[in-house]
Amino acid sequence: MPWYAWLILIVAIGVIVGGLMTLRDTANKVELTDEQRKRVAERNAEMDAKESKDR
């Protein structure tokens, strides 16, 4: 492979890795109250029951 192909490959990998690292660093953790966690768990249980019933 010619040298410029290697250069393009290295730059492309660098852009991808850099973008993923930036995305990870800027991600915000979602803070939920206990009531919100309970509602999410109930909703997940309902959806799981509905999906298993539909099968």
N, CA, C and O atoms as CSV, one atom per row, in Angstrom:
chain,resi,resn,atom,element,x,y,z
A,1,MET,N,N,0.843,-1.173,0.000
A,1,MET,CA,C,0.000,0.000,0.000
A,1,MET,C,C,0.891,1.240,0.000
A,1,MET,O,O,1.877,1.290,0.735
A,2,PRO,N,N,0.562,2.219,-0.799
A,2,PRO,CA,C,1.388,3.434,-0.834
A,2,PRO,C,C,1.284,4.219,0.478
A,2,PRO,O,O,0.364,4.021,1.272
A,3,TRP,N,N,2.250,5.108,0.677
A,3,TRP,CA,C,2.339,5.848,1.934
A,3,TRP,C,C,1.120,6.724,2.178
A,3,TRP,O,O,0.703,6.888,3.325
A,4,TYR,N,N,0.537,7.292,1.120
A,4,TYR,CA,C,-0.602,8.189,1.314
A,4,TYR,C,C,-1.855,7.417,1.721
A,4,TYR,O,O,-2.727,7.972,2.390
A,5,ALA,N,N,-1.957,6.162,1.334
A,5,ALA,CA,C,-3.088,5.343,1.772
A,5,ALA,C,C,-2.991,5.087,3.273
A,5,ALA,O,O,-3.992,5.136,3.988
A,6,TRP,N,N,-1.766,4.812,3.741
A,6,TRP,CA,C,-1.554,4.632,5.181
A,6,TRP,C,C,-1.890,5.917,5.934
A,6,TRP,O,O,-2.487,5.879,7.011
A,7,LEU,N,N,-1.505,7.042,5.363
A,7,LEU,CA,C,-1.775,8.333,5.999
A,7,LEU,C,C,-3.282,8.577,6.111
A,7,LEU,O,O,-3.767,9.000,7.161
A,8,ILE,N,N,-4.008,8.318,5.051
A,8,ILE,CA,C,-5.466,8.488,5.076
A,8,ILE,C,C,-6.099,7.548,6.099
A,8,ILE,O,O,-7.010,7.939,6.829
A,9,LEU,N,N,-5.616,6.313,6.149
A,9,LEU,CA,C,-6.133,5.334,7.098
A,9,LEU,C,C,-5.889,5.776,8.537
A,9,LEU,O,O,-6.786,5.679,9.374
A,10,ILE,N,N,-4.695,6.253,8.827
A,10,ILE,CA,C,-4.363,6.706,10.180
A,10,ILE,C,C,-5.194,7.929,10.563
A,10,ILE,O,O,-5.680,8.020,11.690
A,11,VAL,N,N,-5.360,8.866,9.633
A,11,VAL,CA,C,-6.175,10.057,9.913
A,11,VAL,C,C,-7.628,9.662,10.162
A,11,VAL,O,O,-8.260,10.192,11.075
A,12,ALA,N,N,-8.161,8.751,9.374
A,12,ALA,CA,C,-9.552,8.320,9.546
A,12,ALA,C,C,-9.749,7.651,10.905
A,12,ALA,O,O,-10.726,7.929,11.600
A,13,ILE,N,N,-8.831,6.777,11.279
A,13,ILE,CA,C,-8.928,6.119,12.585
A,13,ILE,C,C,-8.818,7.148,13.706
A,13,ILE,O,O,-9.532,7.061,14.705
A,14,GLY,N,N,-7.926,8.117,13.540
A,14,GLY,CA,C,-7.782,9.169,14.546
A,14,GLY,C,C,-9.039,9.998,14.709
A,14,GLY,O,O,-9.412,10.348,15.829
A,15,VAL,N,N,-9.694,10.314,13.607
A,15,VAL,CA,C,-10.936,11.093,13.673
A,15,VAL,C,C,-12.028,10.297,14.387
A,15,VAL,O,O,-12.762,10.846,15.209
A,16,ILE,N,N,-12.134,9.017,14.077
A,16,ILE,CA,C,-13.156,8.175,14.708
A,16,ILE,C,C,-12.898,8.052,16.206
A,16,ILE,O,O,-13.809,8.244,17.011
A,17,VAL,N,N,-11.670,7.734,16.581
A,17,VAL,CA,C,-11.337,7.580,18.001
A,17,VAL,C,C,-11.511,8.908,18.737
A,17,VAL,O,O,-12.039,8.936,19.848
A,18,GLY,N,N,-11.073,9.997,18.130
A,18,GLY,CA,C,-11.236,11.308,18.754
A,18,GLY,C,C,-12.696,11.672,18.959
A,18,GLY,O,O,-13.059,12.220,20.000
A,19,GLY,N,N,-13.529,11.377,17.986
A,19,GLY,CA,C,-14.959,11.645,18.116
A,19,GLY,C,C,-15.597,10.829,19.221
A,19,GLY,O,O,-16.423,11.339,19.977
A,20,LEU,N,N,-15.216,9.556,19.320
A,20,LEU,CA,C,-15.759,8.714,20.386
A,20,LEU,C,C,-15.310,9.189,21.761
A,20,LEU,O,O,-16.097,9.172,22.707
A,21,MET,N,N,-14.059,9.611,21.881
A,21,MET,CA,C,-13.565,10.107,23.169
A,21,MET,C,C,-14.262,11.409,23.553
A,21,MET,O,O,-14.584,11.617,24.723
A,22,THR,N,N,-14.496,12.282,22.584
A,22,THR,CA,C,-15.213,13.531,22.857
A,22,THR,C,C,-16.643,13.241,23.285
A,22,THR,O,O,-17.151,13.867,24.215
A,23,LEU,N,N,-17.291,12.306,22.623
A,23,LEU,CA,C,-18.654,11.931,22.973
A,23,LEU,C,C,-18.715,11.377,24.393
A,23,LEU,O,O,-19.629,11.707,25.150
A,24,ARG,N,N,-17.751,10.540,24.756
A,24,ARG,CA,C,-17.712,9.974,26.101
A,24,ARG,C,C,-17.496,11.054,27.157
A,24,ARG,O,O,-18.119,11.022,28.218
A,25,ASP,N,N,-16.622,12.005,26.868
A,25,ASP,CA,C,-16.309,13.050,27.841
A,25,ASP,C,C,-17.463,14.021,28.041
A,25,ASP,O,O,-17.618,14.570,29.133
A,26,THR,N,N,-18.272,14.245,27.020
A,26,THR,CA,C,-19.348,15.227,27.126
A,26,THR,C,C,-20.683,14.606,27.515
A,26,THR,O,O,-21.674,15.322,27.657
A,27,ALA,N,N,-20.727,13.293,27.689
A,27,ALA,CA,C,-21.980,12.636,28.058
A,27,ALA,C,C,-22.357,13.029,29.485
A,27,ALA,O,O,-21.509,13.060,30.377
A,28,ASN,N,N,-23.635,13.326,29.686
A,28,ASN,CA,C,-24.131,13.702,31.004
A,28,ASN,C,C,-24.860,12.525,31.625
A,28,ASN,O,O,-25.669,11.861,30.977
A,29,LYS,N,N,-24.558,12.281,32.892
A,29,LYS,CA,C,-25.241,11.215,33.607
A,29,LYS,C,C,-26.636,11.706,33.976
A,29,LYS,O,O,-26.805,12.842,34.420
A,30,VAL,N,N,-27.629,10.850,33.792
A,30,VAL,CA,C,-29.009,11.218,34.082
A,30,VAL,C,C,-29.285,10.899,35.550
A,30,VAL,O,O,-29.194,9.749,35.978
A,31,GLU,N,N,-29.619,11.927,36.300
A,31,GLU,CA,C,-29.951,11.744,37.713
A,31,GLU,C,C,-31.461,11.562,37.842
A,31,GLU,O,O,-32.234,12.446,37.471
A,32,LEU,N,N,-31.874,10.416,38.369
A,32,LEU,CA,C,-33.289,10.124,38.541
A,32,LEU,C,C,-33.617,10.027,40.026
A,32,LEU,O,O,-32.811,9.553,40.827
A,33,THR,N,N,-34.805,10.482,40.374
A,33,THR,CA,C,-35.266,10.320,41.749
A,33,THR,C,C,-35.712,8.874,41.940
A,33,THR,O,O,-35.869,8.131,40.971
A,34,ASP,N,N,-35.913,8.485,43.190
A,34,ASP,CA,C,-36.356,7.121,43.466
A,34,ASP,C,C,-37.719,6.852,42.840
A,34,ASP,O,O,-37.981,5.746,42.368
A,35,GLU,N,N,-38.585,7.858,42.836
A,35,GLU,CA,C,-39.909,7.693,42.236
A,35,GLU,C,C,-39.797,7.459,40.729
A,35,GLU,O,O,-40.505,6.619,40.172
A,36,GLN,N,N,-38.907,8.202,40.075
A,36,GLN,CA,C,-38.725,8.028,38.632
A,36,GLN,C,C,-38.151,6.654,38.325
A,36,GLN,O,O,-38.564,6.012,37.359
A,37,ARG,N,N,-37.199,6.194,39.140
A,37,ARG,CA,C,-36.633,4.848,38.934
A,37,ARG,C,C,-37.708,3.782,39.090
A,37,ARG,O,O,-37.743,2.806,38.339
A,38,LYS,N,N,-38.590,3.978,40.079
A,38,LYS,CA,C,-39.664,3.016,40.304
A,38,LYS,C,C,-40.603,2.974,39.098
A,38,LYS,O,O,-41.004,1.895,38.662
A,39,ARG,N,N,-40.957,4.149,38.556
A,39,ARG,CA,C,-41.839,4.196,37.382
A,39,ARG,C,C,-41.183,3.539,36.171
A,39,ARG,O,O,-41.848,2.843,35.403
A,40,VAL,N,N,-39.887,3.760,36.000
A,40,VAL,CA,C,-39.172,3.140,34.876
A,40,VAL,C,C,-39.178,1.625,35.028
A,40,VAL,O,O,-39.409,0.904,34.057
A,41,ALA,N,N,-38.925,1.137,36.244
A,41,ALA,CA,C,-38.921,-0.305,36.481
A,41,ALA,C,C,-40.303,-0.899,36.217
A,41,ALA,O,O,-40.416,-1.975,35.630
A,42,GLU,N,N,-41.359,-0.196,36.654
A,42,GLU,CA,C,-42.720,-0.684,36.405
A,42,GLU,C,C,-43.027,-0.719,34.910
A,42,GLU,O,O,-43.614,-1.680,34.413
A,43,ARG,N,N,-42.634,0.319,34.207
A,43,ARG,CA,C,-42.877,0.385,32.767
A,43,ARG,C,C,-42.124,-0.736,32.051
A,43,ARG,O,O,-42.662,-1.366,31.140
A,44,ASN,N,N,-40.880,-0.982,32.464
A,44,ASN,CA,C,-40.103,-2.059,31.847
A,44,ASN,C,C,-40.755,-3.412,32.104
A,44,ASN,O,O,-40.813,-4.257,31.210
A,45,ALA,N,N,-41.248,-3.619,33.330
A,45,ALA,CA,C,-41.910,-4.880,33.653
A,45,ALA,C,C,-43.171,-5.053,32.813
A,45,ALA,O,O,-43.443,-6.146,32.319
A,46,GLU,N,N,-43.949,-3.965,32.649
A,46,GLU,CA,C,-45.156,-4.040,31.821
A,46,GLU,C,C,-44.813,-4.385,30.371
A,46,GLU,O,O,-45.471,-5.223,29.755
A,47,MET,N,N,-43.794,-3.743,29.839
A,47,MET,CA,C,-43.414,-3.999,28.446
A,47,MET,C,C,-42.880,-5.418,28.275
A,47,MET,O,O,-43.159,-6.066,27.267
A,48,ASP,N,N,-42.110,-5.910,29.255
A,48,ASP,CA,C,-41.615,-7.285,29.178
A,48,ASP,C,C,-42.778,-8.273,29.197
A,48,ASP,O,O,-42.785,-9.245,28.442
A,49,ALA,N,N,-43.761,-8.020,30.062
A,49,ALA,CA,C,-44.925,-8.905,30.132
A,49,ALA,C,C,-45.703,-8.868,28.818
A,49,ALA,O,O,-46.150,-9.904,28.326
A,50,LYS,N,N,-45.862,-7.674,28.256
A,50,LYS,CA,C,-46.595,-7.539,26.994
A,50,LYS,C,C,-45.863,-8.249,25.860
A,50,LYS,O,O,-46.489,-8.917,25.037
A,51,GLU,N,N,-44.537,-8.105,25.814
A,51,GLU,CA,C,-43.764,-8.759,24.755
A,51,GLU,C,C,-43.811,-10.275,24.883
A,51,GLU,O,O,-43.933,-10.980,23.881
A,52,SER,N,N,-43.714,-10.786,26.118
A,52,SER,CA,C,-43.751,-12.238,26.283
A,52,SER,C,C,-45.148,-12.778,25.958
A,52,SER,O,O,-45.283,-13.908,25.489
A,53,LYS,N,N,-46.181,-11.975,26.208
A,53,LYS,CA,C,-47.548,-12.383,25.879
A,53,LYS,C,C,-47.764,-12.403,24.363
A,53,LYS,O,O,-48.478,-13.261,23.844
A,54,ASP,N,N,-47.146,-11.461,23.665
A,54,ASP,CA,C,-47.310,-11.364,22.215
A,54,ASP,C,C,-46.587,-12.470,21.457
A,54,ASP,O,O,-46.892,-12.709,20.289
A,55,ARG,N,N,-45.661,-13.130,22.078
A,55,ARG,CA,C,-44.894,-14.175,21.378
A,55,ARG,C,C,-45.673,-15.406,21.157
A,55,ARG,O,O,-45.160,-16.366,20.583
